[in-house]
Amino acid sequence: MLTPLEIEALSLSLRVAAVASLACLLPAVGVAWLLARTRMPGKTVLNVLVHAPLVLPPVVIGYLLLLLFGVKGPIGHWLYEIFGWRLVFTSGGAILAAAVMAFPLMVRAIRLSLDAVDQGLVFAARSLGASRADAFLTVTIPLMLPGILAGLMMAFAASLGEFGATITFASNVEGQTRTLPLAIYTATQVPGGEAAALRLVLIAVGLALLALVLSEVAERWARRTVYGT
């Protein structure tokens, strides 16, 4: 049986992962389109910045978030002064950290799906009078659906397991930022916490595997729906 604190950590992890994944969706579609379909200046720089969280240590990302979104940071200070929002040591900070770490995974999945879209269908829609926006919304987006769903599930799974950036930026605050990975870490630091840590590890493994299975199922369903294969 899970304790109330463990249930709270599990519930917080699911909320953080869900909000972070959904928050990434529209920006990820936009960035994937910019990287795959445009020749904009600075495209290489954008690509490097987007994928940097995949190669940098998560603690480095958390520290950079702290510099930017801390109360004294350029963005964090502005948010606090204008709107009274403080991200450090809050669940909002945990969501931001998870979203930043999951964002490149979603962009990558969506970009691969976008690269597979037959441009001939888009040109056909344009030749029939559709605007660029109409062709994108009615042709490109539906054909990208398998990648979008796969990217969502991968981002959700990555957000569930995010640790380094979260603990560095949002800290380990019970009920606010103590997600499942942080709860596991906390349990390992407490004498006699091995049983609690094992329970949480098993839950984390189960959720990760379930997310991967759902990602595969969703992608296959989307391919059957869109392509009939």
PAMARSE-197289 format. One record per residue (C-alpha): residue in one letter; x, y, z. Coordinates in Angstrom, 3 decimals, decimal comma, padded with zeros to 6 digits. Example, Ala and Ser with C-alpha at 12.3 -4.5 7.8 and 13.67 -1.06 7.14 Angstrom:
! PAMARSE-197289
PT  rest         u         v         w
PT     A   012,300  -004,500   007,800
PT     S   013,670  -001,060   007,140
This chain:
! PAMARSE-197289
PT  rest         u         v         w
PT     M   000,000   000,000   000,000
PT     L   001,212   003,477  -000,838
PT     T   001,422   006,108   001,877
PT     P  -000,333   009,474   001,452
PT     L   003,008   011,126   000,631
PT     E   003,740   008,520  -002,035
PT     I   000,277   008,955  -003,543
PT     E   000,844   012,711  -003,537
PT     A   004,165   012,299  -005,369
PT     L   002,559   009,985  -007,940
PT     S  -000,363   012,354  -008,499
PT     L   001,980   015,332  -008,848
PT     S   004,147   013,445  -011,357
PT     L   001,149   012,626  -013,539
PT     R  -000,073   016,234  -013,449
PT     V   003,361   017,658  -014,207
PT     A   003,938   015,206  -017,073
PT     A   000,494   015,827  -018,594
PT     V   000,707   019,627  -018,434
PT     A   004,327   019,706  -019,634
PT     S   003,531   017,459  -022,620
PT     L   000,477   019,464  -023,672
PT     A   002,338   022,748  -023,210
PT     C   005,042   021,503  -025,595
PT     L   002,654   020,452  -028,352
PT     L   001,970   023,635  -030,327
PT     P   005,523   025,045  -029,986
PT     A   006,929   021,644  -031,025
PT     V   004,768   021,552  -034,166
PT     G   005,847   025,086  -035,042
PT     V   009,551   024,450  -034,458
PT     A   009,444   021,138  -036,337
PT     W   007,874   022,909  -039,312
PT     L   010,508   025,659  -039,221
PT     L   013,313   023,096  -039,154
PT     A   011,837   020,879  -041,869
PT     R   010,182   023,295  -044,279
PT     T   012,012   026,629  -044,179
PT     R   015,403   028,073  -045,026
PT     M   015,264   030,741  -042,339
PT     P   018,477   032,457  -041,226
PT     G   019,826   030,931  -038,031
PT     K   018,159   027,587  -038,662
PT     T   021,280   025,724  -037,531
PT     V   021,417   027,734  -034,315
PT     L   017,746   027,005  -033,633
PT     N   018,315   023,294  -034,239
PT     V   021,244   023,267  -031,799
PT     L   019,308   025,134  -029,110
PT     V   016,269   022,873  -029,445
PT     H   018,301   019,674  -029,142
PT     A   020,774   020,917  -026,508
PT     P   018,816   019,329  -023,600
PT     L   019,434   015,911  -025,173
PT     V   023,208   016,234  -024,812
PT     L   023,704   018,592  -021,869
PT     P   023,545   017,244  -018,300
PT     P   020,050   017,886  -016,893
PT     V   021,637   019,718  -013,945
PT     V   023,105   022,228  -016,412
PT     I   019,667   022,809  -017,926
PT     G   018,243   023,281  -014,425
PT     Y   020,946   025,803  -013,582
PT     L   020,316   027,741  -016,794
PT     L   016,607   027,800  -015,971
PT     L   017,512   029,114  -012,523
PT     L   019,558   031,931  -014,083
PT     L   016,763   032,850  -016,505
PT     F   013,597   032,181  -014,510
PT     G   014,793   032,717  -010,950
PT     V   013,310   035,658  -009,069
PT     K   016,414   037,688  -009,929
PT     G   016,730   036,339  -013,471
PT     P   015,790   038,494  -016,471
PT     I   012,620   036,541  -017,272
PT     G   011,753   035,401  -013,756
PT     H   012,121   038,909  -012,316
PT     W   009,815   040,303  -015,005
PT     L   007,205   037,586  -014,406
PT     Y   007,322   038,224  -010,671
PT     E   007,147   042,014  -010,920
PT     I   004,375   042,143  -013,549
PT     F   002,227   039,102  -012,732
PT     G   003,434   037,993  -009,306
PT     W   004,438   034,594  -010,713
PT     R   007,320   032,737  -009,055
PT     L   008,449   029,523  -010,708
PT     V   011,306   028,541  -008,396
PT     F   010,242   026,001  -005,730
PT     T   006,757   025,635  -007,248
PT     S   004,924   023,032  -009,291
PT     G   005,033   025,498  -012,178
PT     G   008,803   025,302  -012,054
PT     A   008,649   021,499  -012,122
PT     I   006,406   021,703  -015,198
PT     L   008,793   024,124  -016,918
PT     A   011,818   021,899  -016,209
PT     A   010,012   018,805  -017,467
PT     A   008,780   020,625  -020,577
PT     V   012,258   021,880  -021,491
PT     M   013,747   018,396  -021,166
PT     A   010,912   016,718  -023,104
PT     F   010,612   019,343  -025,847
PT     P   013,408   018,067  -028,144
PT     L   011,987   014,538  -028,066
PT     M   008,631   015,816  -029,249
PT     V   010,180   018,045  -031,911
PT     R   012,246   015,138  -033,215
PT     A   009,250   012,797  -033,475
PT     I   007,089   015,421  -035,185
PT     R   009,861   016,452  -037,573
PT     L   010,423   012,855  -038,672
PT     S   006,703   012,532  -039,328
PT     L   006,677   015,836  -041,213
PT     D   009,588   014,713  -043,397
PT     A   007,509   011,684  -044,407
PT     V   004,560   013,791  -045,608
PT     D   004,132   013,602  -049,385
PT     Q   004,619   017,147  -050,639
PT     G   002,681   016,238  -053,774
PT     L  -000,504   016,140  -051,732
PT     V   000,212   019,600  -050,359
PT     F   000,877   020,951  -053,862
PT     A  -002,353   019,364  -055,061
PT     A  -004,295   021,115  -052,317
PT     R  -002,627   024,428  -053,192
PT     S  -003,448   023,958  -056,891
PT     L  -007,114   023,502  -055,955
PT     G  -007,159   026,891  -054,259
PT     A  -006,190   026,116  -050,684
PT     S  -004,054   028,697  -048,921
PT     R  -000,809   027,728  -047,193
PT     A  -002,585   027,730  -043,846
PT     D  -005,505   025,647  -045,166
PT     A  -003,151   023,109  -046,754
PT     F  -001,162   022,862  -043,547
PT     L  -004,226   022,371  -041,350
PT     T  -006,189   020,043  -043,635
PT     V  -003,412   018,028  -045,296
PT     T  -000,100   018,276  -043,463
PT     I  -001,363   018,101  -039,868
PT     P  -003,532   014,978  -040,410
PT     L  -000,627   013,230  -042,152
PT     M   001,630   014,186  -039,237
PT     L  -000,755   012,659  -036,695
PT     P   001,315   009,486  -036,032
PT     G   004,372   011,567  -035,170
PT     I   002,360   013,987  -033,065
PT     L   000,859   011,202  -030,971
PT     A   004,211   009,435  -030,640
PT     G   005,862   012,705  -029,638
PT     L   003,196   013,386  -027,020
PT     M   003,630   009,999  -025,385
PT     M   007,433   010,177  -025,492
PT     A   007,336   013,637  -023,923
PT     F   004,947   012,349  -021,247
PT     A   007,264   009,430  -020,444
PT     A   010,316   011,693  -020,358
PT     S   008,522   014,170  -018,069
PT     L   007,610   011,378  -015,671
PT     G   011,274   010,464  -015,305
PT     E   012,771   013,962  -015,203
PT     F   015,023   014,497  -012,182
PT     G   018,150   016,610  -012,655
PT     A   016,671   019,803  -014,071
PT     T   013,724   019,636  -011,679
PT     I   015,732   019,284  -008,480
PT     T   018,164   022,007  -009,580
PT     F   015,531   024,544  -010,620
PT     A   012,418   023,679  -008,611
PT     S   014,118   021,894  -005,694
PT     N   012,589   018,999  -003,726
PT     V   009,593   020,537  -001,993
PT     E   007,050   018,125  -000,559
PT     G   003,652   018,565  -002,196
PT     Q   004,978   021,130  -004,683
PT     T   007,881   019,743  -006,693
PT     R   008,538   016,285  -005,228
PT     T   007,635   014,192  -008,238
PT     L   008,115   010,437  -008,436
PT     P   011,872   010,485  -009,210
PT     L   012,484   012,979  -006,402
PT     A   010,362   010,899  -004,029
PT     I   012,521   007,862  -004,870
PT     Y   015,660   009,891  -004,191
PT     T   014,226   011,126  -000,891
PT     A   013,294   007,599   000,195
PT     T   016,836   006,364  -000,442
PT     Q   018,194   009,067   001,866
PT     V   015,996   008,060   004,816
PT     P   016,975   005,135   007,048
PT     G   014,544   002,296   006,449
PT     G   013,233   003,870   003,262
PT     E   014,264   000,977   001,024
PT     A   010,774  -000,509   000,872
PT     A   009,204   002,816  -000,083
PT     A   011,895   003,396  -002,704
PT     L   011,291  -000,046  -004,206
PT     R   007,534   000,537  -004,404
PT     L   008,043   003,852  -006,160
PT     V   010,646   002,381  -008,520
PT     L   008,232  -000,362  -009,553
PT     I   005,528   002,228  -010,170
PT     A   007,926   004,392  -012,197
PT     V   009,009   001,427  -014,315
PT     G   005,402   000,397  -014,885
PT     L   004,354   003,913  -015,924
PT     A   007,310   004,280  -018,281
PT     L   006,632   000,948  -019,972
PT     L   002,923   001,747  -020,204
PT     A   003,695   005,103  -021,836
PT     L   005,962   003,423  -024,391
PT     V   003,327   000,794  -025,186
PT     L   000,635   003,459  -025,541
PT     S   002,954   005,441  -027,805
PT     E   003,374   002,440  -030,100
PT     V  -000,363   001,672  -030,075
PT     A  -001,285   005,311  -030,760
PT     E   001,197   005,571  -033,629
PT     R  -000,085   002,364  -035,249
PT     W  -003,694   003,497  -034,852
PT     A  -002,871   006,856  -036,418
PT     R  -001,075   005,197  -039,345
PT     R  -004,031   002,902  -039,990
PT     T  -006,410   005,857  -039,775
PT     V  -004,387   008,217  -041,952
PT     Y  -002,583   005,906  -044,368
PT     G  -004,717   002,761  -044,161
PT     T  -001,665   000,616  -043,294
